[in-house]
Amino acid sequence: MAHMAHVAAAKLARFVALCRSGQRGTGIVKEPWVQLSTRLIGDLLAEAQAAGVAIRLVEASKVFGLATAVSWAVDRFGDNEQAARRRVEVATSGLFPSPSG
């Protein structure tokens, strides 16, 4: 299960990168991008929940908001890849509980 959580976190990190490229320097994510992103996150979230590696009490729209905020922080603080991955891990720690808890 730890491997699946790592894979899910990696997918979310890739999504954060997509969010960053989707903003196009405006700081505002366009509506079609929001709809597509939320649907893709919903698919990822459902897959992770079915596998038992993500909590069930979260909605795709909330994860999208979290990913957008993390994307902003990665950009704002100029994170390199390692720092960005760590920021995503910290931000999503409540979404992907450890096997013991």
Secondary structure, DSSP 4 states (H G I P E B T S, - for coil): -HHHHHHHHHHHHHHHHHHHHHTTTSSS--HHHHHHHHHHHHHHHHHHHHTT-S-SS--HHHHHHHHHHHHHHHHHTT--HHHHHHHHHHHTTTTS--TT-
